[in-house]
């Protein structure tokens, strides 16, 4: 089995954006992921939290299917995810297995190893780090700008 991940995909309205969600179906069909479970959570403008199965939405019927589909997302996951939403927003909660990594995970286990941890780095944070590194590189003096310094010690020659 490959790594399994719980992901909350939030949308800025009470309706899912079906085109964005359809990409999960395409990943499932391609064999990159197995969609184990999914729920739609809505926090209404009045603050009420609603949860619904995918099959309750005509355009999402059949997206969660296959031999690996299991109902594992529970009420505590719904409550925790609702805490991430503003009023009038919704989210798709998905539990996916990364099939693309399954072979590597199996080889690690066969060698007596284990996947000891995993950290999801949000794309926004990665962009911040890259921008910071680029700014640092741009502000650093070039090696040729200080001809009287020794590159190995930084002392005057």
Protein Blocks (a to p, Z undefined) as FASTA:
>chain_A
ZZddddddddfbfbdcfklmmmmmmmmmnomaccfbdcdddddfkopacdddfklpmklg
okagcjklccfbcfklmmmmmmmpcehiacdddddddfklmmmmmmmmmnopacfbdcdd
dfklmmmmmmmmmmmmmmpccfklmmmbcfklopaZZ
